[in-house]
Amino acid sequence: MADQMPSSPPVAAELALVGRYGELMDSAALVEFFKFPNERALGRAAVKDGFPVPVFRLARRNGWFARTRDVAAWLIQLTPPSP
């Protein structure tokens, strides 16, 4: 059995988000996470490039999507390094 090394806080945050949302976050997850009032507001921000992470559409799927790891990276870069 491989030794378990303690995860650093950024890695733990990424793993927590991927564990909760999977590899892709859909519109509902993005609305919840970024506290948009609704999916329409999310769409307006996405179209106006007012979104902090790359969002995209998928063929034959409704709504916007983002890679969960991109969201985690954005969240981590907001956190100041601890002394």
C-alpha distances in whole Angstrom, upper triangle without the diagonal:
4,7,9,12,15,17,21,24,25,21,21,24,24,21,23,26,24,22,26,28,26,26,30,32,36,39,38,35,37,40,38,36,39,41,44,46,46,45,48,48,44,46,49,47,45,48,49,46,46,42,40,37,38,39,40,41,39,42,42,41,43,42,40,37,34,31,29,27,31,32,29,30,33,32,30,33,36,34,35,33,32,34
4,6,9,13,14,18,21,22,18,18,22,21,18,21,24,22,21,25,26,24,25,28,31,34,37,37,34,35,38,36,34,37,39,42,45,44,43,46,46,42,44,47,44,42,46,47,44,43,40,37,34,35,36,37,39,38,40,41,40,41,40,38,35,32,29,27,25,28,29,26,27,30,30,27,30,33,31,32,30,29,31
4,6,10,12,15,18,20,17,17,20,20,18,20,23,22,21,24,27,25,25,29,31,34,37,37,33,35,38,36,33,36,38,41,44,44,43,46,45,42,44,47,44,42,46,47,43,43,39,36,34,35,37,38,40,39,41,43,41,42,41,39,35,32,29,27,25,28,29,25,26,29,28,26,29,31,29,30,27,26,28
4,6,9,12,15,17,14,13,17,17,15,17,20,19,18,21,24,22,23,26,28,31,34,34,30,31,34,32,30,32,35,38,40,40,40,43,42,39,41,43,41,39,43,44,40,40,36,33,31,33,34,35,37,36,39,41,38,40,38,36,32,30,26,24,22,25,25,22,23,26,25,23,26,28,25,27,24,24,26
4,6,9,12,14,12,12,15,16,14,16,19,19,18,22,24,23,23,26,28,31,34,34,30,31,34,32,29,31,34,36,40,40,39,42,41,38,40,42,39,38,41,42,39,38,34,31,29,31,33,35,37,36,39,41,39,40,38,35,32,29,26,23,21,24,24,20,21,24,23,20,23,25,23,23,21,20,22
4,7,9,12,10,9,13,14,13,14,17,18,17,20,22,22,22,25,26,30,32,32,28,29,31,29,26,28,31,34,37,37,37,40,39,36,38,40,37,36,40,40,37,36,32,29,28,30,31,34,36,36,39,40,38,39,37,34,31,28,24,22,19,22,22,18,19,22,20,18,21,22,20,21,18,17,19
4,6,8,6,6,9,10,9,11,14,15,15,17,19,19,19,22,23,27,29,29,25,25,28,26,23,25,28,31,34,34,34,37,35,32,35,37,33,32,36,36,33,32,29,25,24,26,28,30,32,32,36,37,35,35,33,30,27,24,21,18,16,18,18,15,15,18,17,14,17,19,17,18,16,16,18
4,6,5,6,9,10,11,12,14,15,16,18,20,20,20,22,23,27,29,28,25,25,27,25,22,24,26,29,33,33,33,36,34,31,34,35,32,31,35,35,31,30,27,23,22,25,27,29,32,33,36,38,35,35,33,30,27,23,21,18,15,17,17,13,13,16,14,11,14,16,13,14,12,12,15
4,5,5,6,9,10,10,12,14,15,16,18,19,19,21,21,25,26,26,22,22,24,22,19,20,23,26,29,30,30,33,31,28,31,32,29,29,32,32,29,27,24,21,20,23,25,28,30,31,35,36,33,33,31,28,25,22,19,16,14,16,15,11,12,14,12,9,12,13,10,12,11,11,14
4,5,5,6,9,10,11,12,14,16,17,17,16,18,18,22,24,24,20,20,22,21,17,18,21,24,28,28,28,31,29,26,28,30,26,26,29,29,26,24,21,18,17,19,22,24,27,28,32,34,31,31,28,25,22,19,16,13,11,12,12,8,8,11,9,6,9,11,9,11,10,12,15
4,5,5,6,9,10,11,12,14,15,15,15,17,18,22,24,24,20,20,23,22,18,20,23,26,29,29,29,32,30,27,29,31,28,27,30,31,27,26,23,20,18,20,22,24,27,27,31,32,30,30,28,25,22,18,15,13,10,13,13,9,10,13,12,9,12,14,13,15,14,15,18
4,5,5,6,9,10,10,12,14,14,15,17,18,21,23,23,19,20,22,20,17,19,22,25,28,28,28,31,30,27,29,31,28,27,31,32,29,27,24,21,19,22,23,25,28,28,32,33,30,30,28,25,22,19,17,13,12,14,13,10,12,14,12,10,14,15,14,16,15,15,19
4,5,5,6,9,10,11,12,13,14,15,15,19,20,20,16,16,19,17,14,16,18,21,24,25,25,28,26,23,26,28,25,24,28,28,25,24,20,17,16,19,20,23,25,26,29,31,28,28,25,22,19,16,14,11,10,12,10,7,9,11,9,8,12,12,11,14,14,15,19
4,5,5,6,8,10,11,11,10,12,13,17,19,19,15,15,18,17,14,16,19,21,25,25,24,27,25,22,24,26,24,22,26,27,24,23,19,16,14,16,18,20,22,23,26,28,25,25,23,20,17,14,11,8,6,9,8,5,7,10,9,8,12,14,13,16,16,18,21
4,5,5,6,8,10,10,10,13,14,17,20,20,16,17,20,18,15,18,21,23,26,26,25,29,28,24,26,29,26,25,29,30,27,26,22,20,18,19,20,22,24,24,27,28,25,26,24,22,18,16,13,10,9,12,12,9,11,14,13,12,16,17,16,19,19,20,23
4,6,5,6,9,10,11,13,13,16,19,18,14,15,18,15,13,16,18,21,24,24,23,27,26,23,25,28,25,24,28,29,27,25,22,19,18,20,20,22,24,24,28,28,25,25,23,21,18,16,14,10,10,13,12,9,12,14,12,12,16,17,16,19,19,20,24
4,5,5,6,7,9,10,9,13,15,14,11,12,15,13,10,13,16,18,21,21,20,23,22,19,22,24,22,21,24,26,23,22,18,16,15,16,16,19,20,21,24,25,22,22,20,17,14,12,10,7,8,10,8,7,11,12,10,12,15,15,16,19,20,21,25
4,5,5,5,6,8,9,13,15,15,12,13,16,15,13,16,18,20,23,22,21,24,24,21,22,25,23,22,25,27,24,23,20,18,15,16,16,18,19,19,22,23,20,21,19,17,14,12,9,6,7,10,10,9,12,14,13,14,17,18,18,22,22,24,27
4,6,6,8,11,11,14,17,16,13,15,18,16,14,18,20,22,24,24,23,26,26,23,25,28,26,24,28,30,27,26,23,21,19,20,20,21,22,22,25,25,22,23,21,20,17,15,13,10,11,14,13,12,15,17,16,16,20,21,20,24,24,25,28
4,6,9,10,10,12,15,13,10,12,15,12,11,15,17,19,21,20,20,23,23,20,22,25,24,23,26,28,26,25,21,20,18,19,18,20,21,21,24,24,21,21,19,18,15,14,13,10,12,14,13,12,15,17,15,17,20,20,20,24,25,25,29
4,7,7,6,9,11,10,7,10,13,11,10,14,16,17,19,18,17,21,21,17,19,22,21,19,23,25,23,22,19,18,16,16,15,16,17,17,20,20,17,17,16,14,11,11,10,7,10,12,11,11,15,16,15,17,20,20,21,24,26,27,31
4,6,7,10,13,13,10,12,16,15,14,17,19,20,23,21,19,23,23,20,21,24,23,21,24,26,24,24,20,19,16,17,15,16,17,16,19,19,17,18,17,15,12,11,9,7,9,12,12,12,15,17,16,18,21,22,22,26,26,28,32
4,7,10,13,14,12,13,16,16,15,17,20,21,23,22,20,23,23,19,20,23,22,19,22,24,22,22,18,17,14,14,13,14,15,14,17,18,16,17,16,14,10,9,6,5,7,10,10,11,13,15,16,17,19,21,22,25,26,28,31
4,6,10,11,9,10,13,14,13,15,17,18,21,19,16,19,19,16,17,20,18,16,19,21,19,19,16,16,12,12,10,11,11,11,14,15,13,14,12,10,6,6,5,5,8,10,10,11,14,15,16,18,19,21,22,26,27,29,33
4,7,8,6,6,10,10,9,11,14,14,17,15,13,16,16,13,14,17,16,14,17,19,18,17,14,14,11,11,9,11,11,12,15,16,13,13,10,8,6,5,6,6,10,10,9,11,14,14,14,17,19,19,21,25,26,28,32
4,6,5,6,9,10,11,12,14,13,15,13,10,13,14,11,12,15,15,13,16,18,17,17,14,15,13,13,10,10,10,10,13,13,10,9,7,6,5,7,9,9,13,13,12,15,17,17,17,20,22,22,24,28,29,32,35
4,5,5,6,9,10,10,11,10,12,9,6,10,11,8,9,12,12,11,14,16,16,15,13,14,13,13,10,10,10,12,14,14,11,9,6,5,6,8,12,12,15,15,13,16,18,17,18,21,22,22,24,28,30,32,36
4,5,5,6,9,10,10,10,11,8,7,11,12,9,11,15,14,14,17,19,19,18,15,16,15,16,13,14,14,15,17,17,13,11,9,9,9,11,14,13,17,17,14,17,20,18,18,21,23,22,24,28,30,32,36
4,5,5,6,8,10,10,12,11,10,13,13,11,13,16,15,14,18,20,19,17,14,15,14,15,12,14,14,15,19,19,15,13,11,10,9,10,11,10,13,14,11,13,16,15,15,18,20,20,21,25,27,29,32
4,5,5,6,8,8,11,10,9,12,11,8,10,13,11,11,15,16,15,13,10,11,10,12,10,12,13,15,18,19,15,13,10,8,8,8,10,10,13,12,9,12,15,13,13,16,18,17,19,23,25,27,31
4,6,6,6,5,7,6,6,9,9,6,10,12,11,12,15,16,16,14,12,13,13,14,12,14,15,17,20,20,17,14,11,10,11,11,14,13,16,15,12,15,18,16,15,19,20,19,21,25,27,29,33
4,6,5,7,9,9,10,13,12,10,14,16,14,15,18,19,19,17,14,15,15,17,15,17,18,20,23,23,19,17,14,13,13,13,15,13,16,16,13,14,17,16,14,18,20,18,20,23,26,27,31
4,6,8,11,11,12,15,13,11,14,16,14,15,18,19,18,15,12,12,12,15,14,16,18,20,23,24,20,18,15,13,12,12,13,11,13,13,9,11,14,12,11,14,16,15,16,20,22,24,28
4,6,9,10,11,13,11,9,12,14,11,12,16,16,15,12,10,10,11,13,13,16,18,20,24,24,21,19,15,13,13,12,14,12,15,13,10,12,14,11,11,14,15,14,16,19,22,24,28
4,6,8,10,12,10,9,13,14,12,14,17,17,17,14,12,13,14,17,16,18,20,22,26,26,22,20,16,15,15,15,17,16,18,17,13,15,18,15,14,17,19,16,18,22,25,26,30
4,5,7,9,6,6,10,10,9,12,14,15,15,12,11,13,14,16,14,17,18,21,24,24,20,17,14,13,14,15,18,17,20,18,15,17,19,17,16,20,21,18,21,24,27,29,33
4,7,8,7,8,11,12,12,14,16,17,18,15,14,16,18,19,18,19,20,23,25,25,21,18,15,15,17,18,21,20,23,22,18,21,23,20,20,23,24,22,24,27,31,32,36
4,5,6,7,9,10,11,13,15,16,17,15,14,17,18,19,16,17,17,20,22,21,18,15,12,12,15,16,20,19,22,21,18,21,24,21,21,25,25,24,26,29,32,34,38
4,5,5,6,9,10,10,12,14,15,14,13,16,16,16,13,14,13,16,18,18,14,11,8,9,12,14,17,18,21,19,17,20,22,20,21,24,25,24,26,30,33,35,38
4,5,5,6,9,10,11,12,14,13,13,17,17,17,14,15,14,17,19,19,16,12,10,10,14,16,20,20,23,21,20,23,25,22,23,26,27,25,28,32,35,37,40
4,5,5,6,9,10,11,12,11,11,14,15,16,14,15,16,19,21,21,18,15,12,12,14,16,19,20,22,20,18,21,23,20,20,24,24,22,25,29,32,34,37
4,5,5,6,9,10,11,9,8,11,12,12,10,12,13,16,19,19,16,13,9,8,11,12,15,16,19,17,14,18,19,17,18,21,21,20,23,27,29,32,35
4,5,5,6,9,10,10,10,13,13,12,10,10,11,14,16,17,14,11,8,7,10,12,16,18,20,18,17,20,21,19,20,24,24,23,26,29,32,35,38
4,5,5,6,9,8,9,13,14,14,12,13,14,17,19,20,18,15,12,11,14,15,19,20,22,20,18,22,23,20,21,25,24,23,26,29,32,35,38
4,6,5,6,5,6,9,11,11,10,12,14,17,20,22,19,16,13,11,13,13,17,18,20,17,15,19,19,16,18,21,21,19,23,26,29,31,35
4,6,5,6,6,9,9,8,7,8,10,14,17,18,16,14,11,8,10,11,14,16,18,15,14,18,18,16,18,21,20,20,23,26,29,32,35
4,6,8,9,12,12,11,9,10,11,15,17,19,17,15,12,10,13,14,17,19,21,18,18,21,21,19,21,24,23,23,27,29,32,35,38
4,5,8,11,13,12,11,13,15,18,21,23,21,18,15,13,15,16,19,21,22,19,18,22,21,18,21,24,22,22,25,28,31,34,37
4,6,8,9,9,9,11,14,18,20,23,21,19,16,13,14,13,16,18,19,15,15,19,18,15,18,21,19,19,23,25,28,31,34
4,7,9,10,10,13,16,19,22,24,22,20,16,14,15,14,17,18,19,15,14,18,17,14,16,19,17,17,20,23,26,29,32
4,6,7,8,11,14,17,21,23,20,18,14,11,12,10,13,14,15,12,11,14,14,11,13,16,15,15,18,21,24,27,30
4,7,9,13,16,19,23,25,22,21,17,14,13,10,12,13,13,9,8,11,11,7,10,12,11,11,15,17,20,23,26
4,6,10,13,16,20,22,19,19,15,12,10,7,9,10,10,6,6,10,9,7,10,12,12,13,16,19,21,24,27
4,7,11,13,17,19,17,17,14,10,9,6,8,10,11,8,9,12,12,10,13,16,15,16,19,22,24,27,30
4,7,10,14,16,14,13,10,6,5,5,8,10,12,10,10,14,14,13,15,18,18,19,22,25,27,30,33
4,7,10,13,11,11,9,6,5,6,9,12,14,12,13,17,17,16,19,21,21,22,25,28,30,33,37
4,7,9,7,7,6,5,6,9,11,14,17,15,16,19,20,20,22,24,25,26,28,32,34,36,40
4,6,5,7,8,8,8,10,12,15,17,17,18,21,22,22,24,26,27,28,31,34,35,38,42
4,5,8,10,11,11,14,16,19,21,20,21,24,25,25,27,30,31,32,34,38,39,42,45
4,7,10,12,13,16,18,20,23,23,23,26,28,28,29,32,33,34,36,40,41,44,47
4,7,9,10,13,15,17,20,20,20,23,25,25,26,29,30,31,33,37,38,41,44
4,7,9,13,16,18,21,20,20,23,25,24,25,28,29,30,32,36,38,40,44
4,7,10,14,15,19,18,17,20,22,21,22,25,26,26,29,32,34,37,41
4,7,11,13,15,14,13,17,18,17,19,22,23,23,26,29,31,34,37
4,7,9,12,11,11,14,16,15,17,19,20,21,24,27,29,31,35
4,6,9,7,7,11,12,12,13,16,17,18,20,24,25,28,31
4,5,5,7,9,10,11,13,14,16,17,19,23,24,26,30
4,5,5,6,9,10,11,12,14,16,17,21,22,24,27
4,5,5,6,9,10,10,12,14,16,19,19,22,25
4,5,5,6,9,10,11,13,15,18,19,22,25
4,5,5,6,9,10,11,13,16,18,21,24
4,5,5,6,9,10,11,14,15,18,21
4,5,5,6,9,10,13,14,17,20
4,5,5,7,9,12,14,17,20
4,6,5,7,10,12,15,19
4,5,5,8,9,12,16
4,5,7,9,12,15
4,6,9,12,15
4,6,9,12
4,6,9
4,6
4
